[in-house]
Amino acid sequence: MGLYQRKDSRFWWMSYTAASERTFESTKTSSKEIAKKIIKQREGEIALGLFKVGLPGMRLKFAKLCEEFLASHSPTLSASSQRNHRTFIKKLKPYFGEYDLTEIHRPMIEEYRNHRRRQALHSNPKATVKGATVNRELQCLHCMFQFAITRKYISENPATGVKHFDERRERPVKRMLTAEEEQRILNAAPPALRVAIILLVQTGGRTYSEGLSLRWEQVDLENQVIHLCGNVKTKDSEQPVPLTRLASDVLLEWKRNQGSRSPFLFPSPSNPAKSIGTVRRAWKTTLKKAGVSYFPIYNLRHVFCTRLSWVAPDAVVQHAMRHSSPDTKRFYQLGLANQVRQHLEQVNEKTYEGRSLLRPSDASCEESTQETLPGVEQRKARGGRKPLRFRDSATARQETEQIEACI
């Protein structure tokens, strides 16, 4: 590194080597003292790996990074994650594709976030893209830049620190499913969805990876267990899932009716060699026919957890839900208001010990609430009592003088 002057410029220039490349750059100052400080700062940036000049990201387009990411990183993930990455990149690539990696910065990512949130849905032009969808795309973008860092394309992740949308504002209110509502849903559901609902309520499985995409070879009806393997969310999810008598009987009857035309429990109507892709539309239609307000079908897992927690200890619930931590249970429990209300009633019984409490409908209570202060004073005056009056200062002074004369 060094400073030098050029005949065609009034500024001091500096030369340095970064990533095995020699670079010449103007300091933009004619003061040698300031130029020395600038080159010392540049030396520190290069030593700490914070200086971007010379990094491959200066010459690598985001579109090229998308190709490398899908070819090298995504294949190590589950099939559903690969499918999601391809979906997210279809939205990210048109916006960032022509930029070099070093040209993408945090404000640009925030602009993309706001732009996507305002876009209309193709299925419903009156609605916009949900914040949860934008958050998943931002997470994918962050993952891609982390992949670029491991390959030394860039030195820092520009997606770090970008604030996400609050998804809780968009999610439907979690509610408990009563037995009567469950029966109405089963009566309104088509046969395949009816079997799937019973399976999810009885096992607490995740909708697609542990329910709708199951193969018959994974179901052991003789020993009443389901063996999950391969495409599972966590390591603890590989544990066998026990089947109740109700679930076993329903699956056995479903297998007899279905025959051996497909290896899947719920085959695709158009291609029996594949599992069903989605039941979103059928689920919405079923809830509408049953007269039940909409909630995601995944909430059946919450219903399973809540019902089991009524009778089983936390260790059993954790094992049944296949959670790695017992604290995860509190995110799945629903309908605890009834349990809290029962305990509050017990508190009232212990506190008041059978005493009758005043209620707003009692006559005495109504009279007391209708009383006002002027009315009280009028009754006291009618009873011979004079209302309290403050004496004036002259009368008080005169009485004081009489008392002092007597003394």
C-alpha positions in Angstrom: 0.0 0.0 0.0 1.1 3.5 -0.7 0.2 7.1 -1.6 1.2 8.8 -4.7 0.3 11.8 -6.9 -0.8 11.9 -10.5 -0.1 14.7 -12.9 -3.7 14.8 -14.2 -5.2 15.0 -10.7 -4.9 17.4 -7.7 -5.9 14.6 -5.3 -3.7 12.0 -3.6 -4.1 8.5 -4.8 -3.6 5.2 -3.0 -2.7 1.7 -4.2 -3.5 -1.5 -2.2 -3.9 -5.2 -2.7 -7.2 -7.0 -1.8 -8.0 -10.6 -2.6 -4.9 -10.9 -4.7 -5.9 -7.9 -6.9 -4.0 -4.7 -7.2 -6.3 -1.6 -6.9 -5.6 2.1 -7.5 -8.1 4.6 -6.0 -8.3 8.3 -5.4 -8.5 9.5 -1.8 -10.6 12.5 -3.0 -8.5 14.9 -1.0 -5.5 17.1 -1.7 -4.3 17.0 2.0 -1.6 14.4 2.5 -2.4 14.1 6.2 -6.0 13.2 5.5 -4.9 10.9 2.7 -2.7 9.0 5.3 -5.7 8.5 7.5 -7.8 7.3 4.6 -5.3 4.7 3.6 -4.9 3.5 7.2 -8.6 3.1 7.4 -8.6 1.0 4.2 -5.8 -1.2 5.6 -8.0 -1.9 8.7 -11.0 -2.7 6.5 -9.0 -5.2 4.4 -7.5 -6.8 7.5 -10.9 -7.3 9.0 -12.5 -8.5 5.8 -14.9 -5.6 5.6 -13.7 -4.1 2.4 -15.7 -5.3 -0.6 -13.4 -4.3 -3.5 -11.9 -7.4 -5.0 -14.7 -9.8 -3.7 -16.3 -12.0 -6.4 -19.6 -10.4 -5.4 -18.7 -7.3 -7.4 -18.9 -9.4 -10.6 -21.6 -11.9 -9.7 -25.2 -11.2 -10.5 -28.0 -12.2 -8.1 -29.5 -14.3 -10.9 -26.4 -16.4 -11.0 -26.5 -16.8 -7.2 -30.0 -18.1 -7.5 -28.8 -20.9 -9.9 -25.9 -21.9 -7.6 -28.2 -21.8 -4.5 -30.8 -24.1 -6.1 -28.1 -26.4 -7.5 -25.9 -26.7 -4.4 -27.8 -25.8 -1.2 -31.5 -26.7 -1.8 -30.9 -30.4 -2.7 -29.7 -31.0 0.9 -33.2 -30.0 2.2 -36.5 -31.7 2.2 -38.7 -31.8 -0.9 -41.1 -29.3 0.6 -38.3 -26.9 1.3 -36.9 -27.2 -2.2 -40.4 -26.5 -3.6 -40.7 -23.4 -1.4 -37.3 -22.1 -2.4 -38.2 -22.4 -6.1 -41.4 -20.5 -5.4 -39.7 -17.7 -3.5 -36.9 -17.3 -6.0 -39.5 -16.8 -8.8 -40.5 -13.6 -6.9 -37.0 -12.5 -5.8 -35.2 -13.0 -9.1 -37.1 -10.4 -11.2 -36.5 -7.7 -8.6 -32.8 -8.3 -7.7 -31.6 -10.4 -10.7 -29.7 -7.8 -12.6 -27.8 -6.4 -9.6 -24.4 -7.4 -8.5 -24.3 -8.9 -5.0 -22.4 -5.9 -3.6 -25.0 -3.5 -5.0 -27.8 -5.0 -2.9 -28.1 -3.3 0.4 -30.6 -3.1 3.3 -32.7 -0.2 2.1 -33.2 -2.0 -1.3 -34.4 -5.1 0.5 -36.8 -3.0 2.6 -38.2 -1.5 -0.6 -38.8 -5.0 -1.9 -40.6 -5.9 1.3 -43.0 -3.0 1.1 -43.4 -3.5 -2.7 -44.4 -7.1 -2.3 -46.8 -6.3 0.6 -48.7 -3.9 -1.7 -49.0 -6.4 -4.6 -52.5 -7.8 -5.3 -53.1 -11.5 -5.2 -53.7 -13.3 -8.5 -56.5 -15.3 -7.0 -58.2 -12.3 -5.4 -57.2 -8.9 -6.8 -59.0 -7.1 -4.0 -56.5 -8.6 -1.5 -52.8 -8.1 -1.2 -50.0 -10.5 -0.5 -49.9 -11.5 3.2 -47.1 -10.5 5.5 -46.4 -14.1 6.3 -45.6 -14.8 2.6 -43.3 -11.8 2.4 -41.5 -13.0 5.6 -40.9 -16.4 4.1 -39.4 -14.7 1.0 -37.1 -12.5 3.2 -36.0 -15.6 5.1 -35.1 -17.3 1.9 -33.2 -14.2 0.7 -31.3 -14.1 4.0 -30.4 -17.8 3.6 -29.1 -17.1 0.0 -26.8 -14.3 1.2 -25.5 -16.6 4.0 -24.7 -19.1 1.2 -22.9 -16.3 -0.6 -20.8 -15.5 2.5 -19.7 -19.1 2.9 -18.5 -19.0 -0.7 -16.6 -15.7 0.0 -18.7 -13.8 -2.6 -19.6 -11.1 0.0 -18.4 -10.2 3.5 -21.7 -9.3 5.1 -25.4 -10.2 4.8 -27.5 -7.2 3.7 -30.7 -8.9 4.7 -29.6 -9.0 8.4 -31.7 -6.6 10.5 -34.5 -6.1 8.0 -37.7 -6.0 10.1 -40.4 -8.5 9.2 -44.2 -8.1 9.3 -46.1 -9.2 12.4 -47.9 -12.3 11.3 -50.1 -12.5 14.4 -52.3 -9.7 13.1 -53.2 -11.8 10.0 -53.7 -15.2 11.5 -57.2 -16.4 12.4 -58.0 -16.5 16.1 -57.2 -19.9 17.5 -60.3 -21.6 18.8 -61.1 -25.0 20.3 -63.1 -27.5 18.3 -66.1 -28.9 20.1 -67.3 -32.5 19.6 -70.5 -31.2 18.0 -68.6 -29.0 15.5 -66.3 -31.9 14.7 -69.3 -34.1 13.9 -70.8 -31.5 11.6 -67.5 -31.1 9.8 -67.2 -34.9 9.3 -70.8 -35.1 7.9 -70.1 -32.3 5.4 -66.6 -33.5 4.3 -66.0 -35.7 1.2 -64.8 -39.3 2.0 -61.1 -38.7 1.6 -61.1 -35.5 3.6 -63.2 -37.2 6.3 -60.6 -39.9 6.8 -57.8 -37.4 6.8 -59.6 -35.3 9.5 -60.1 -38.3 11.7 -56.4 -39.3 11.2 -55.1 -35.8 12.1 -57.4 -35.4 15.1 -56.4 -38.8 16.5 -52.7 -38.6 15.9 -51.9 -34.9 16.0 -49.8 -35.2 12.8 -48.7 -32.3 10.6 -51.2 -31.9 7.8 -49.1 -32.9 4.8 -45.8 -34.4 5.8 -47.3 -36.6 8.5 -50.9 -37.0 7.1 -51.9 -36.5 3.5 -48.6 -37.7 2.0 -48.4 -41.0 4.0 -47.8 -44.3 2.2 -49.5 -47.5 3.1 -46.1 -49.1 3.8 -45.7 -46.6 6.7 -48.9 -47.7 8.3 -48.7 -50.8 10.6 -52.4 -51.6 11.3 -51.5 -54.8 13.1 -49.4 -53.1 15.7 -51.4 -49.8 15.4 -48.5 -47.5 14.7 -47.3 -45.2 11.9 -43.6 -45.1 11.0 -42.5 -41.6 9.9 -39.3 -41.6 7.9 -37.5 -39.3 5.5 -39.5 -36.2 5.1 -40.0 -35.1 8.7 -39.6 -31.7 10.2 -37.3 -32.5 13.2 -35.3 -35.4 14.4 -37.8 -36.1 17.2 -40.5 -36.4 14.6 -39.1 -39.8 13.5 -40.7 -41.5 16.5 -43.5 -43.9 15.7 -47.0 -42.5 16.0 -49.5 -44.7 17.9 -52.9 -45.2 16.4 -56.1 -45.4 18.5 -58.7 -48.1 17.9 -60.9 -45.5 16.1 -58.1 -44.4 13.8 -57.1 -48.0 13.0 -60.7 -49.1 12.2 -61.2 -46.0 9.9 -57.9 -46.7 8.1 -58.6 -50.4 7.7 -62.0 -49.7 6.2 -60.5 -46.9 4.0 -57.9 -49.4 2.7 -60.5 -51.9 1.8 -62.6 -49.4 -0.1 -59.5 -47.9 -1.9 -57.9 -51.2 -2.9 -54.4 -51.3 -4.2 -54.6 -48.8 -6.9 -52.2 -46.3 -5.2 -49.3 -46.6 -2.7 -50.6 -43.5 -0.9 -53.3 -43.2 1.7 -54.7 -40.1 -0.1 -53.7 -40.3 -3.8 -54.1 -37.4 -6.2 -57.4 -37.6 -8.1 -55.6 -37.0 -11.4 -52.5 -39.2 -10.8 -52.8 -42.1 -8.3 -49.0 -42.5 -8.4 -48.7 -39.2 -6.4 -50.1 -38.0 -3.1 -52.8 -35.3 -3.1 -51.3 -31.9 -3.4 -53.6 -29.7 -1.4 -57.0 -29.8 0.3 -57.3 -26.1 0.9 -60.4 -25.6 -1.3 -62.1 -28.7 -0.1 -61.4 -27.7 3.5 -63.0 -24.3 3.1 -66.0 -25.7 1.3 -66.5 -28.3 4.1 -66.4 -25.7 6.9 -68.9 -23.5 5.0 -71.3 -26.4 4.6 -70.9 -27.4 8.3 -71.6 -23.8 9.4 -68.2 -23.6 11.2 -66.1 -20.4 11.0 -62.9 -20.8 9.1 -59.7 -22.0 10.7 -56.6 -23.6 9.1 -56.7 -27.4 8.9 -53.3 -27.4 10.7 -55.2 -26.3 13.8 -56.4 -29.9 14.2 -52.9 -30.5 15.6 -53.6 -27.9 18.3 -56.9 -29.6 19.0 -55.2 -32.9 19.5 -52.6 -31.4 21.9 -55.3 -29.6 23.9 -57.5 -32.7 24.3 -54.6 -34.9 25.3 -53.3 -32.3 27.9 -56.7 -32.7 29.7 -55.9 -36.2 30.8 -52.1 -36.8 30.2 -49.0 -35.3 31.9 -46.6 -33.0 30.1 -44.1 -35.8 29.3 -46.8 -37.8 27.5 -48.0 -34.8 25.6 -44.4 -33.9 24.5 -43.9 -37.5 23.3 -47.2 -37.6 21.4 -46.6 -34.2 19.7 -43.0 -35.3 19.0 -41.6 -32.0 20.4 -38.0 -31.6 21.3 -38.9 -29.3 24.2 -41.8 -29.5 26.7 -42.2 -25.7 26.5 -43.5 -26.0 22.9 -46.8 -27.4 24.3 -48.0 -23.9 25.4 -48.1 -22.8 21.7 -50.5 -25.6 20.8 -52.9 -25.6 23.7 -56.3 -24.1 23.0 -59.5 -23.5 24.9 -58.0 -23.1 28.3 -60.6 -20.5 29.3 -62.9 -23.2 30.6 -60.3 -24.6 32.8 -59.4 -21.2 34.1 -63.1 -20.4 34.8 -63.5 -23.6 36.8 -60.6 -22.7 39.0 -61.9 -19.2 39.5 -65.2 -20.6 40.6 -63.4 -22.7 43.2 -61.6 -19.6 44.4 -65.0 -17.8 44.9 -66.3 -20.8 46.8 -63.3 -20.9 49.1 -63.3 -17.1 49.6 -66.9 -16.4 50.4 -67.7 -19.8 51.9 -71.4 -19.9 50.8 -72.2 -16.3 51.7 -74.8 -14.6 49.5 -73.3 -11.7 47.6 -75.1 -8.5 46.6 -76.1 -8.4 43.0 -77.1 -5.4 40.8 -80.7 -6.8 40.6 -81.2 -6.6 44.4 -83.6 -3.8 45.6 -81.4 -2.5 48.3 -78.5 -2.3 45.8 -80.7 -0.3 43.4 -81.7 2.2 46.1 -78.1 2.6 47.2 -76.9 3.2 43.6 -79.7 5.8 43.0 -78.8 7.8 46.1 -77.0 11.1 45.6 -75.3 13.4 48.0 -78.0 16.2 47.7 -80.7 13.7 48.5 -78.9 12.6 51.7 -78.5 16.2 52.8 -82.2 16.9 52.2 -83.3 13.9 54.4 -81.0 15.0 57.2 -82.4 18.5 57.1 -86.0 17.1 57.3 -85.0 15.1 60.3 -84.2 18.2 62.4 -80.5 18.3 61.6 -79.1 21.4 60.2 -76.6 21.1 57.4 -73.1 22.0 58.2 -72.1 25.6 57.4 -68.8 27.3 57.7 -68.7 30.4 59.9 -67.5 33.6 58.5 -64.3 35.2 59.6 -66.0 38.1 61.6 -68.0 35.8 63.8 -65.0 33.6 64.5 -62.9 36.6 65.4 -65.6 37.9 67.8 -66.0 34.6 69.6 -62.2 34.5 70.1 -62.1 37.9 71.7 -64.9 37.0 74.2 -63.0 33.9 75.2 -59.8 35.9 75.8 -61.7 38.5 77.9 -63.0 35.8 80.2 -59.5 34.5 80.7 
